[in-house]
């Protein structure tokens, strides 16, 4: 494939109701790695869990660019790309570190975190998630939700017990059924997507999606071209609707290099993914 330019920006905000920001994120165009983690556990504990998770995933990805054996002792899934295996193991290792932190510091008991992460190579986005932080794809004027929430209300909606509208206001809407820190191992959902120039990926915590509906996200992603401006606009929209939780958004654009040369420079970081590999 022809070279593609990757432009990305990330933003986090405490919101209008919380005193602490327990979200964390990474937007690393050089590694092609993008992460959002939403910590839980109260006080500073959620902040610790999300920070450990983002740092651990980033460190593992940076250390394993050419090392297939780095996934040991975790099982290597030969049906998936090397990057997808790296991402899965990185999340397992993050879970181990969260659990170890709880064991070493009892005051952290009960902390955990969701995570959604994407890792790019020259043709694929490897996507992994645990919990109710989400990833979306905006392509050809359409918005697709790429992840299914690991939450109690989503299970009820899937079973036909609750409607989507009922789930939004249910008292248990914040209860996740899978998270890092919940046990000695964790199973992220994994998928692989072939990306194309023009694709826009959005990673976010539920502080955005509980306030801003998918139709509003679609309209905003379609109308706001700049990645930094889009992140700010979505955060502002969530806060205008009450900002009841921390809000984190990472936007990643796959840009045709010819189109990129015609556009004025923007503040967001960018890198090039070439046909032979990522530079």
C-alpha positions in Angstrom: 0.0 0.0 0.0 1.1 3.6 -0.4 2.4 5.5 2.5 -0.1 7.0 4.8 0.2 9.9 7.3 -1.0 9.3 10.9 -2.3 12.3 12.8 -3.4 12.0 16.3 -4.4 14.0 19.4 -5.5 13.1 22.9 -7.2 15.1 25.6 -8.5 14.3 29.1 -10.7 16.5 31.4 -11.8 16.0 35.0 -15.4 16.9 34.1 -17.8 19.0 36.2 -18.6 16.7 39.1 -15.4 14.8 40.1 -12.6 16.1 42.2 -9.9 13.8 40.7 -9.2 12.6 37.2 -8.9 8.8 37.2 -8.6 8.5 33.4 -5.3 8.1 31.6 -4.3 8.0 28.0 -1.4 7.6 25.5 -1.2 8.9 21.9 2.1 7.7 20.5 2.3 8.2 16.7 5.9 6.8 16.6 4.8 3.5 18.0 1.4 3.6 16.4 -0.1 3.1 19.9 -3.2 4.7 21.3 -4.7 4.0 24.7 -7.5 5.2 26.9 -7.9 3.8 30.5 -10.7 4.7 32.9 -9.7 3.9 36.5 -12.1 3.0 39.3 -11.9 2.5 43.0 -12.3 5.9 44.6 -9.9 8.4 46.1 -6.6 8.1 44.2 -6.8 4.4 43.6 -8.5 4.6 40.1 -5.9 7.1 39.0 -3.1 4.6 40.1 -4.7 1.7 38.2 -5.1 3.6 34.9 -1.6 5.1 35.1 -0.1 1.7 35.7 -2.0 0.3 32.8 -1.1 3.0 30.3 2.6 2.9 31.3 2.9 -0.9 31.3 1.3 -1.2 27.9 3.5 1.5 26.4 6.7 0.0 27.9 5.9 -3.5 26.7 5.1 -2.4 23.2 8.3 -0.3 23.0 10.4 -3.2 24.2 8.9 -5.9 21.9 9.0 -4.5 18.3 10.9 -7.5 16.9 10.6 -10.1 19.6 7.9 -12.8 19.1 9.2 -14.7 22.1 8.3 -11.7 24.3 4.7 -13.0 24.5 5.9 -16.0 26.5 4.6 -17.4 28.9 1.3 -16.3 27.5 -0.2 -18.3 24.6 0.6 -17.0 21.1 -2.5 -16.9 18.9 -1.3 -17.8 15.4 -4.6 -16.7 13.9 -3.8 -13.1 14.8 -1.1 -10.6 13.8 2.0 -10.2 15.9 0.8 -6.8 17.0 -2.4 -8.2 18.2 -0.6 -10.7 20.3 1.7 -8.0 21.7 -1.3 -5.9 22.6 -3.0 -8.8 24.4 0.1 -9.7 26.4 0.7 -6.0 27.2 -2.8 -5.9 28.8 -2.2 -9.1 30.7 1.0 -7.7 32.1 -0.7 -4.4 33.0 -3.3 -6.5 34.9 -0.5 -8.3 36.7 1.0 -5.0 37.8 -2.3 -3.6 39.0 -2.8 -6.7 41.0 0.7 -6.6 42.4 0.2 -2.9 43.4 -2.9 -3.9 45.4 -1.1 -6.7 47.1 1.8 -4.4 48.1 -0.4 -1.5 49.2 -3.7 -2.7 50.9 -5.2 0.8 50.7 -5.4 0.3 47.0 -7.8 -2.7 47.4 -10.7 -2.5 45.1 -9.0 -0.4 42.4 -9.2 -1.4 38.8 -9.4 0.1 35.3 -10.9 -0.3 31.9 -8.8 -0.1 28.8 -9.2 0.3 25.1 -6.0 0.3 23.0 -5.1 0.3 19.3 -1.7 -0.6 17.7 -1.0 0.2 14.0 1.4 -1.5 11.6 1.7 -0.8 7.9 -1.8 -2.2 7.1 -3.7 -3.2 10.2 -5.1 -1.6 13.4 -5.0 -4.2 16.2 -7.7 -3.3 18.7 -8.1 -4.6 22.2 -10.5 -3.6 25.0 -11.6 -4.6 28.5 -14.5 -2.8 30.2 -16.7 0.0 28.8 -14.2 2.4 27.3 -14.9 2.4 23.6 -13.4 2.6 20.1 -15.3 4.0 17.1 -14.5 4.2 13.3 -15.7 7.1 11.2 -15.5 6.1 7.6 -17.3 7.4 4.5 -19.6 9.5 6.5 -20.7 6.6 8.8 -19.8 6.0 12.5 -19.3 2.4 13.6 -18.9 1.4 17.2 -16.1 -1.2 17.2 -16.3 -2.4 20.8 -19.0 -4.0 22.9 -19.2 -2.7 26.5 -18.3 -5.2 29.2 -21.0 -3.9 31.4 -24.0 -5.2 33.2 -26.4 -3.0 31.3 -25.0 -4.0 27.9 -25.5 -7.6 28.8 -29.2 -6.8 29.7 -29.6 -4.9 26.4 -28.1 -7.9 24.4 -30.5 -10.2 26.2 -33.4 -8.0 25.3 -34.2 -7.2 29.0 -33.4 -3.5 28.7 -33.6 -1.1 25.8 -30.7 1.2 24.9 -32.6 4.1 26.3 -33.4 2.3 29.6 -29.7 1.3 29.9 -28.6 5.0 29.8 -30.4 5.8 33.0 -30.3 2.5 34.9 -28.9 2.6 38.4 -26.3 -0.1 37.5 -25.2 1.6 34.3 -21.6 2.1 35.7 -21.1 -1.6 36.7 -18.5 -3.2 34.5 -18.3 -7.0 34.2 -14.6 -7.1 33.1 -11.7 -4.9 34.2 -8.0 -4.9 34.9 -7.5 -5.5 38.6 -10.5 -7.9 38.9 -8.5 -11.1 39.1 -5.2 -12.8 38.3 -5.8 -12.8 34.6 -7.9 -10.8 32.1 -9.2 -11.6 28.7 -9.3 -8.6 26.3 -11.5 -8.7 23.3 -9.3 -8.6 20.2 -10.0 -7.6 16.6 -8.0 -6.5 13.5 -9.1 -3.9 11.0 -7.5 -3.0 7.7 -7.3 0.7 7.6 -7.5 3.1 4.7 -6.7 6.7 4.1 -9.6 8.8 5.3 -10.4 6.6 8.3 -10.8 8.3 11.6 -10.6 6.3 14.8 -11.8 7.6 18.2 -10.9 6.0 21.5 -12.8 7.3 24.6 -13.8 6.7 28.2 -17.5 6.4 29.2 -17.3 10.0 30.5 -17.9 11.0 26.9 -20.4 8.3 25.8 -22.7 8.6 28.8 -23.1 12.3 28.0 -22.9 12.4 24.2 -24.8 10.0 22.0 -23.5 8.2 18.9 -25.4 10.5 16.5 -23.9 13.5 18.1 -20.4 12.0 17.9 -21.1 11.2 14.2 -22.1 14.7 13.4 -19.2 16.2 15.2 -16.6 13.8 13.7 -18.0 14.7 10.3 -17.9 18.5 10.8 -14.7 19.1 12.7 -11.6 18.2 10.6 -8.8 18.9 13.0 -8.0 16.2 15.5 -7.2 18.6 18.4 -10.3 20.6 17.7 -12.4 17.5 17.6 -11.1 16.2 20.9 -11.8 19.6 22.5 -15.3 19.9 21.0 -16.3 16.4 22.3 -15.0 17.2 25.8 -16.9 20.5 25.7 -20.1 18.8 24.6 -19.8 16.2 27.5 -19.2 19.0 30.0 -22.1 21.1 28.6 -24.4 18.1 29.3 -23.3 17.9 32.9 -19.8 16.4 32.8 -20.6 13.8 35.5 -17.5 11.8 35.0 -13.9 12.2 33.8 -13.8 12.6 30.0 -11.0 11.3 27.8 -10.8 11.3 24.0 -8.0 10.2 21.5 -8.6 10.8 17.8 -6.5 9.1 15.2 -6.7 10.1 11.5 -5.3 8.0 8.6 -4.5 10.7 6.0 -3.6 10.3 2.4 -0.1 11.9 2.1 -1.1 13.9 -1.0 -4.1 15.4 0.9 -1.9 16.1 3.9 0.6 18.1 1.9 -2.3 20.3 0.7 -3.6 21.0 4.2 -2.1 23.7 6.6 0.0 22.3 9.4 -1.9 21.5 12.7 -0.6 21.1 16.2 -1.4 17.4 16.5 1.5 15.0 16.3 1.9 13.0 13.1 4.0 10.2 11.6 4.2 8.2 8.4 3.2 4.5 8.0 4.9 3.2 4.9 4.1 0.2 2.8 7.2 -1.7 4.1 6.7 -0.8 7.7 6.2 2.0 10.2 8.8 4.7 10.5 
